[in-house]
Amino acid sequence: MLKRIFTAVITLLISNQGLTAGGSDINGLIERFKAKTKCESVSAVVYDHGELYFYGDSEGLYQVGSMTKSFTGLAVQKLIGEGKINCRDMISDLIPGFTVYYGSDPVDITVEDLMRQQSGFTNSENDYPSASKDMSLSEWAGSISGKELKSMPGTEYSYSNVNYNLLGLLIENVTGRAYREYMEEKILKPMGLESVTVGMPDEGRIIEGTRLGFRNVFKFETDVREGSIPAGYFYSNTEDIGMWMRNWIESDRSDIEGVISHLEKKGEYYGGWERFEGDMIGHSGGTPNYSSRIVFSRSEKIGVCVLTNLNVAATTDSLCNIIFSELTGNSHGELQCDVWTVFDIIFTAVSVAGTVILIFVMCTGKKRILTVIGATLTVLFILMLILFPLIFGAGLKEIALMWAPWSFTSGFLILLAGALGAGIKLCVVKANEGRTKTG
């Protein structure tokens, strides 16, 4: 809740113009998107009544983030359709030894709870840490087994990567095959998705991820961890995403129909997809160095996907939504300014101002000024220590070194340096005054 409120407060809006599937207006919007976010690589694909239109680099591979969940969800639905599992099956039966608690009592999570994001897990890294670098899915599941849930399974929606990583392990246990092997042979190859990769690609041209800092972008690589792949670490280009989207709009496959049948009302989530206005269905993805979004309508026979190599998820979402809304003849919103873009603007200014203040502190000898500066910077530093982990549900180290712009880390350290500098200088001034009086 704190994160949603915080994001809403600092969200800014910028204007845009009308679009057509033909190309020039969409290309123009993409260019404005790139100028606003500083993102270097943006690729998009539009499916419009059987035709695919590509914008940007259609062959370059992007990390698609949580769009991955729809692939994992389809695999689980396929197993349900084949009778190998049931929506009401208990996870403790499918993952031997896995237990969870609510109110200190052991409780059961069903397959459907995971598919609907209603397990009781949240996305808090503090409570439910992601897999470390060398963990398998099974080892990671063991590390969170025995945890206390935040709600009774099946009662409340709470988006969590935990749910889809557990579904990845479920696929392994039920099929007796590695998650990667099953996804490639039973989902990707039959659909002709030759460029979609389960985790880091072995071949193909990867569009390198980037990270904001000081109103610029820097290349930024992160580990693709085996125990986190089912929830967020597939790669794809827009050519294959276009085919993926075509299947969801046009195909009558029983597993696809099975997922769609669970998305009857606005706000419902199932199988890695969410139902929005009308029959609009979609999902977003955001990792520390990429962001993406896909939306489609089966009745309108229109779909849009946008892939970018920068974590500006809110702006990416709005770009995708604007294109979709215009193509379906609906009123559209405006490009939003992502929370990390706002952070970069704020903390670039903090870094510059903090440096000036630090220099001033080293030069002044006025005790009152040093006291005010030191106290102010200390309060700001403490507020950052307390508030940001609460807002983002992660440790400050993870926020600073993985998610926030580099300017955030710079501003944080400069605030600390200023507070310590003012305190040290104040002590020096007082000591000098004492020696003067004694002499």
C-alpha positions as CSV (number, residue, x, y, z in Angstrom):
1,M,0.0,0.0,0.0
2,L,2.8,2.4,0.9
3,K,4.5,1.8,-2.4
4,R,1.2,2.4,-4.4
5,I,0.6,5.6,-2.5
6,F,4.1,6.8,-3.0
7,T,4.2,6.0,-6.7
8,A,0.8,7.8,-7.2
9,V,2.1,10.9,-5.4
10,I,5.2,11.3,-7.6
11,T,3.7,10.1,-10.9
12,L,4.0,12.8,-13.6
13,L,2.2,13.0,-16.9
14,I,3.4,14.0,-20.4
15,S,1.4,14.6,-23.5
16,N,1.1,12.4,-26.7
17,Q,-0.7,12.5,-30.0
18,G,-2.9,10.1,-31.9
19,L,-1.6,6.8,-33.4
20,T,-2.1,4.5,-36.3
21,A,-1.0,0.9,-36.8
22,G,0.6,2.1,-40.0
23,G,3.7,3.3,-38.3
24,S,4.7,7.0,-38.3
25,D,2.7,8.1,-35.2
26,I,3.7,5.0,-33.2
27,N,7.4,5.6,-34.2
28,G,7.0,9.2,-33.1
29,L,5.6,8.2,-29.7
30,I,8.4,5.7,-29.2
31,E,10.9,8.5,-29.9
32,R,9.2,10.7,-27.3
33,F,9.3,7.8,-24.9
34,K,13.0,7.4,-25.4
35,A,13.7,11.1,-25.0
36,K,11.6,11.2,-21.8
37,T,13.0,8.0,-20.2
38,K,16.6,8.1,-21.7
39,C,16.0,4.5,-22.7
40,E,18.2,3.5,-25.7
41,S,16.3,0.5,-27.0
42,V,12.6,0.1,-27.5
43,S,10.9,-2.5,-29.7
44,A,7.2,-3.0,-30.2
45,V,4.9,-5.3,-32.1
46,V,1.3,-4.8,-33.0
47,Y,-1.1,-7.6,-33.9
48,D,-4.0,-6.1,-35.9
49,H,-6.6,-8.4,-37.4
50,G,-4.1,-11.0,-38.5
51,E,-1.3,-8.7,-39.4
52,L,1.9,-8.1,-37.4
53,Y,3.6,-4.7,-37.4
54,F,7.1,-4.3,-35.9
55,Y,8.8,-1.1,-34.6
56,G,12.4,-0.9,-33.6
57,D,14.7,-4.0,-33.5
58,S,12.4,-7.0,-34.1
59,E,15.3,-9.6,-33.7
60,G,17.1,-8.3,-30.6
61,L,16.5,-10.3,-27.5
62,Y,15.1,-8.6,-24.4
63,Q,14.5,-10.0,-20.9
64,V,10.7,-10.0,-20.6
65,G,10.5,-10.0,-16.8
66,S,7.2,-11.1,-15.4
67,M,5.6,-11.6,-18.8
68,T,7.4,-15.0,-18.2
69,K,4.6,-16.0,-15.8
70,S,2.2,-16.5,-18.7
71,F,4.5,-19.1,-20.2
72,T,4.7,-20.9,-16.8
73,G,1.0,-20.6,-16.3
74,L,0.2,-22.1,-19.7
75,A,2.5,-25.1,-18.9
76,V,0.6,-25.7,-15.7
77,Q,-2.8,-25.4,-17.5
78,K,-1.6,-27.9,-20.0
79,L,-0.8,-30.3,-17.2
80,I,-4.3,-29.7,-15.7
81,G,-5.9,-30.3,-19.1
82,E,-4.0,-33.6,-19.4
83,G,-5.3,-34.7,-16.0
84,K,-1.8,-34.9,-14.5
85,I,-2.8,-32.3,-11.8
86,N,-5.9,-30.6,-10.6
87,C,-6.5,-27.0,-9.6
88,R,-7.5,-28.2,-6.1
89,D,-4.3,-30.3,-5.6
90,M,-2.3,-29.3,-2.5
91,I,1.2,-27.9,-3.1
92,S,2.4,-29.9,-0.1
93,D,1.5,-33.1,-2.0
94,L,3.2,-32.0,-5.2
95,I,6.3,-30.6,-3.5
96,P,7.1,-33.1,-0.7
97,G,8.2,-31.5,2.5
98,F,7.0,-28.0,1.6
99,T,5.0,-26.4,4.5
100,V,3.6,-23.0,5.3
101,Y,1.8,-21.5,8.2
102,Y,-0.9,-18.9,8.9
103,G,-1.5,-17.7,12.4
104,S,1.1,-20.3,13.5
105,D,-1.1,-23.1,12.2
106,P,-0.1,-25.2,9.1
107,V,-2.3,-24.5,6.1
108,D,-2.6,-25.8,2.5
109,I,-2.0,-23.9,-0.7
110,T,-3.7,-25.2,-3.9
111,V,-2.5,-25.0,-7.5
112,E,-5.3,-22.5,-8.2
113,D,-4.1,-20.3,-5.3
114,L,-0.7,-20.1,-6.9
115,M,-2.2,-19.5,-10.4
116,R,-4.4,-16.7,-9.0
117,Q,-1.8,-15.1,-6.8
118,Q,-3.8,-15.9,-3.7
119,S,-1.4,-18.1,-1.8
120,G,-0.7,-15.7,1.1
121,F,2.9,-15.0,-0.1
122,T,3.8,-11.4,-1.0
123,N,6.6,-9.9,-3.1
124,S,8.6,-8.8,0.0
125,E,12.2,-9.8,-0.3
126,N,12.6,-9.3,3.4
127,D,10.0,-12.0,4.2
128,Y,10.4,-14.3,1.2
129,P,13.9,-14.0,-0.3
130,S,14.5,-14.9,-3.9
131,A,16.9,-17.7,-4.9
132,S,20.6,-17.0,-4.4
133,K,22.9,-17.4,-7.4
134,D,23.6,-21.1,-7.2
135,M,20.2,-22.3,-5.9
136,S,18.0,-24.8,-7.9
137,L,14.2,-24.4,-7.8
138,S,14.1,-27.2,-5.2
139,E,16.8,-25.7,-3.0
140,W,15.1,-22.3,-3.1
141,A,11.7,-23.8,-2.2
142,G,13.4,-25.5,0.8
143,S,14.7,-22.1,1.9
144,I,11.2,-20.6,2.2
145,S,9.4,-23.7,3.4
146,G,8.0,-23.2,6.9
147,K,7.4,-19.5,6.4
148,E,4.4,-17.6,7.9
149,L,2.0,-16.4,5.2
150,K,0.5,-12.9,5.2
151,S,-3.1,-14.1,4.5
152,M,-5.1,-17.3,4.5
153,P,-4.6,-19.1,1.1
154,G,-7.4,-18.5,-1.3
155,T,-8.8,-15.4,0.4
156,E,-6.7,-12.4,-0.8
157,Y,-4.8,-11.4,-4.0
158,S,-1.2,-10.4,-3.5
159,Y,1.2,-10.4,-6.4
160,S,4.3,-12.5,-5.7
161,N,7.1,-14.1,-7.7
162,V,7.1,-16.9,-5.1
163,N,3.9,-18.3,-6.6
164,Y,5.2,-18.8,-10.1
165,N,8.6,-20.1,-9.0
166,L,6.7,-22.7,-7.0
167,L,4.7,-23.5,-10.1
168,G,8.0,-24.0,-11.9
169,L,9.1,-26.6,-9.3
170,L,5.6,-28.2,-9.5
171,I,6.2,-28.7,-13.3
172,E,9.5,-30.4,-12.6
173,N,8.0,-32.7,-9.9
174,V,5.0,-33.7,-11.9
175,T,6.7,-34.3,-15.3
176,G,10.0,-35.6,-13.9
177,R,11.8,-33.2,-16.3
178,A,13.8,-30.1,-15.7
179,Y,11.7,-26.9,-16.0
180,R,13.8,-25.6,-18.9
181,E,13.6,-28.9,-20.8
182,Y,9.8,-29.2,-20.4
183,M,9.2,-25.6,-21.4
184,E,11.3,-25.8,-24.5
185,E,9.9,-29.1,-25.7
186,K,6.2,-28.9,-24.7
187,I,5.5,-25.2,-24.9
188,L,8.0,-23.2,-27.0
189,K,8.9,-25.5,-29.9
190,P,5.3,-26.6,-30.6
191,M,4.3,-22.9,-30.9
192,G,7.3,-22.1,-33.2
193,L,8.9,-19.8,-30.6
194,E,12.5,-20.5,-31.6
195,S,13.9,-17.2,-30.2
196,V,12.2,-17.4,-26.8
197,T,14.7,-18.7,-24.2
198,V,14.3,-20.1,-20.7
199,G,16.8,-17.9,-18.9
200,M,19.9,-16.4,-20.5
201,P,20.2,-17.1,-24.3
202,D,23.1,-19.3,-25.5
203,E,22.9,-17.6,-28.9
204,G,21.2,-14.7,-30.6
205,R,21.8,-11.0,-30.2
206,I,20.9,-9.8,-26.7
207,I,19.9,-6.2,-26.2
208,E,21.9,-5.3,-23.1
209,G,20.0,-4.1,-20.1
210,T,20.7,-0.6,-18.7
211,R,20.2,1.4,-15.5
212,L,19.4,5.1,-14.9
213,G,21.8,7.5,-13.3
214,F,22.3,11.3,-13.4
215,R,19.8,11.6,-16.3
216,N,21.7,9.1,-18.4
217,V,21.8,5.3,-18.8
218,F,24.6,2.9,-18.1
219,K,25.0,-0.8,-19.1
220,F,23.9,-3.0,-16.2
221,E,24.0,-6.8,-16.0
222,T,22.3,-8.9,-13.4
223,D,22.5,-12.6,-12.7
224,V,19.8,-14.9,-14.1
225,R,19.3,-17.3,-11.2
226,E,17.9,-20.7,-11.9
227,G,15.6,-20.6,-8.9
228,S,13.9,-17.4,-10.2
229,I,13.5,-18.2,-13.9
230,P,9.8,-19.4,-13.9
231,A,8.5,-16.1,-12.5
232,G,10.5,-13.6,-14.6
233,Y,13.6,-14.5,-16.6
234,F,12.6,-15.5,-20.2
235,Y,14.1,-13.7,-23.1
236,S,12.4,-12.9,-26.4
237,N,12.4,-10.7,-29.4
238,T,9.2,-9.0,-30.8
239,E,9.0,-11.5,-33.7
240,D,8.3,-14.4,-31.4
241,I,6.2,-12.3,-29.0
242,G,4.1,-11.4,-32.0
243,M,3.5,-15.2,-32.7
244,W,2.9,-15.7,-29.0
245,M,0.3,-12.9,-29.0
246,R,-1.3,-14.3,-32.2
247,N,-1.8,-17.7,-30.4
248,W,-3.6,-16.0,-27.5
249,I,-5.9,-14.0,-29.8
250,E,-6.6,-16.6,-32.5
251,S,-5.9,-20.1,-31.2
252,D,-8.5,-22.5,-29.9
253,R,-6.0,-24.6,-28.0
254,S,-7.6,-26.2,-24.9
255,D,-4.8,-24.9,-22.6
256,I,-5.2,-21.4,-23.8
257,E,-9.0,-21.6,-23.6
258,G,-8.5,-23.0,-20.1
259,V,-6.6,-20.0,-18.9
260,I,-8.9,-17.5,-20.6
261,S,-12.0,-19.1,-19.0
262,H,-10.6,-18.1,-15.6
263,L,-10.4,-14.4,-16.5
264,E,-14.1,-13.5,-16.6
265,K,-14.1,-10.3,-14.6
266,K,-12.0,-7.2,-14.4
267,G,-9.3,-7.6,-11.8
268,E,-9.1,-11.4,-12.0
269,Y,-5.6,-12.9,-12.3
270,Y,-4.9,-16.4,-13.5
271,G,-2.0,-18.2,-15.3
272,G,0.2,-15.1,-15.6
273,W,-2.5,-12.9,-17.1
274,E,-4.8,-10.2,-15.6
275,R,-8.2,-9.1,-16.9
276,F,-8.6,-5.3,-17.4
277,E,-11.4,-3.2,-18.9
278,G,-13.7,-5.0,-21.4
279,D,-12.0,-8.1,-22.5
280,M,-8.5,-6.6,-22.4
281,I,-6.0,-9.0,-21.0
282,G,-2.3,-8.4,-20.3
283,H,0.7,-8.5,-18.1
284,S,3.7,-6.3,-17.3
285,G,7.3,-7.1,-16.6
286,G,10.0,-5.2,-14.8
287,T,13.5,-6.3,-13.7
288,P,16.4,-4.1,-12.6
289,N,17.5,-3.5,-16.2
290,Y,14.4,-4.2,-18.4
291,S,10.7,-3.4,-18.6
292,S,7.9,-4.8,-20.8
293,R,4.2,-5.0,-21.3
294,I,1.7,-7.0,-23.4
295,V,-2.0,-6.5,-23.8
296,F,-4.6,-8.0,-26.2
297,S,-8.3,-8.3,-26.9
298,R,-9.7,-11.4,-28.5
299,S,-12.9,-9.7,-29.6
300,E,-11.1,-6.7,-31.1
301,K,-8.4,-9.0,-32.5
302,I,-5.8,-6.5,-31.5
303,G,-2.7,-6.9,-29.4
304,V,0.4,-4.8,-28.5
305,C,3.7,-5.6,-26.8
306,V,6.5,-3.2,-25.9
307,L,10.0,-4.4,-24.8
308,T,12.6,-2.0,-23.4
309,N,16.1,-2.3,-22.0
310,L,15.5,0.0,-19.0
311,N,13.6,-0.3,-15.8
312,V,10.9,2.3,-16.4
313,A,7.9,0.0,-16.0
314,A,5.2,2.7,-15.5
315,T,6.2,4.5,-18.6
316,T,6.5,1.3,-20.6
317,D,3.0,0.3,-19.4
318,S,1.5,3.6,-20.5
319,L,3.2,3.4,-23.9
320,C,1.7,0.0,-24.6
321,N,-1.7,1.0,-23.3
322,I,-1.8,4.2,-25.4
323,I,-1.1,2.2,-28.6
324,F,-3.7,-0.4,-27.7
325,S,-6.4,2.1,-26.8
326,E,-5.9,4.1,-30.0
327,L,-6.0,1.1,-32.2
328,T,-9.2,-0.2,-30.5
329,G,-10.9,3.3,-30.9
330,N,-10.9,4.1,-27.2
331,S,-9.8,7.2,-25.4
332,H,-6.2,6.9,-24.2
333,G,-4.3,8.3,-21.3
334,E,-0.8,9.8,-21.4
335,L,2.7,8.6,-21.0
336,Q,3.5,8.4,-17.3
337,C,6.8,9.2,-15.7
338,D,8.1,6.2,-13.9
339,V,9.0,6.3,-10.2
340,W,12.7,5.6,-10.9
341,T,12.8,8.5,-13.4
342,V,11.5,10.7,-10.7
343,F,14.0,9.3,-8.3
344,D,16.8,10.0,-10.8
345,I,15.7,13.6,-11.2
346,I,15.4,14.1,-7.4
347,F,18.7,12.4,-6.4
348,T,20.7,13.9,-9.2
349,A,19.7,17.2,-7.7
350,V,20.5,15.9,-4.2
351,S,23.9,14.8,-5.3
352,V,24.8,18.1,-6.8
353,A,23.3,20.1,-3.9
354,G,24.8,17.8,-1.3
355,T,28.3,18.2,-2.9
356,V,28.0,22.0,-2.7
357,I,26.8,21.7,0.9
358,L,29.7,19.4,1.8
359,I,32.2,21.9,0.4
360,F,30.5,24.7,2.3
361,V,30.7,22.7,5.5
362,M,34.4,22.2,5.1
363,C,34.9,25.9,4.6
364,T,32.6,27.5,7.3
365,G,33.4,27.8,11.0
366,K,30.0,29.0,12.2
367,K,28.7,26.6,14.8
368,R,25.0,27.5,14.3
369,I,25.1,26.8,10.6
370,L,27.0,23.6,11.1
371,T,24.5,22.4,13.7
372,V,21.5,23.2,11.5
373,I,23.1,21.5,8.4
374,G,24.2,18.5,10.4
375,A,20.9,18.0,12.0
376,T,18.9,18.4,8.8
377,L,21.1,16.0,6.8
378,T,21.0,13.4,9.7
379,V,17.2,13.5,9.8
380,L,17.0,13.1,6.0
381,F,19.5,10.2,6.1
382,I,17.6,8.4,8.9
383,L,14.3,8.9,7.1
384,M,15.8,7.2,4.0
385,L,17.0,4.3,6.1
386,I,13.5,3.8,7.6
387,L,11.1,4.7,4.8
388,F,12.5,3.2,1.6
389,P,12.7,-0.4,2.9
390,L,9.1,0.0,4.1
391,I,7.9,1.5,0.8
392,F,9.6,-1.0,-1.5
393,G,9.5,-4.2,0.7
394,A,13.2,-4.8,0.2
395,G,16.5,-4.0,2.0
396,L,18.2,-0.6,1.4
397,K,21.2,-2.4,0.0
398,E,19.0,-4.2,-2.6
399,I,17.2,-1.0,-3.5
400,A,20.5,1.0,-3.9
401,L,22.5,-1.6,-5.7
402,M,19.9,-3.2,-7.9
403,W,16.7,-1.2,-8.5
404,A,17.2,2.5,-7.9
405,P,19.1,4.8,-10.2
406,W,22.8,5.2,-9.5
407,S,22.1,8.8,-8.5
408,F,20.1,7.4,-5.5
409,T,23.2,5.7,-4.1
410,S,25.2,8.8,-4.8
411,G,22.7,11.1,-3.0
412,F,22.4,8.7,-0.1
413,L,26.2,8.6,0.4
414,I,26.6,12.4,0.0
415,L,23.9,13.0,2.6
416,L,25.8,10.7,5.0
417,A,29.1,12.4,4.2
418,G,27.5,15.8,4.7
419,A,26.0,14.8,8.1
420,L,29.3,13.3,9.3
421,G,31.3,16.2,7.8
422,A,29.2,18.8,9.6
423,G,29.5,16.9,12.9
424,I,33.3,16.5,12.6
425,K,33.7,20.2,11.6
426,L,31.5,21.3,14.6
427,C,33.7,19.3,17.0
428,V,36.9,20.8,15.5
429,V,35.5,24.4,15.8
430,K,34.5,23.8,19.4
431,A,37.9,22.3,20.2
432,N,39.7,25.2,18.6
433,E,37.5,27.7,20.6
434,G,38.4,25.8,23.8
435,R,42.1,25.9,23.1
436,T,41.8,29.6,22.4
437,K,40.1,30.4,25.7
438,T,42.6,28.3,27.6
439,G,45.5,30.0,26.0
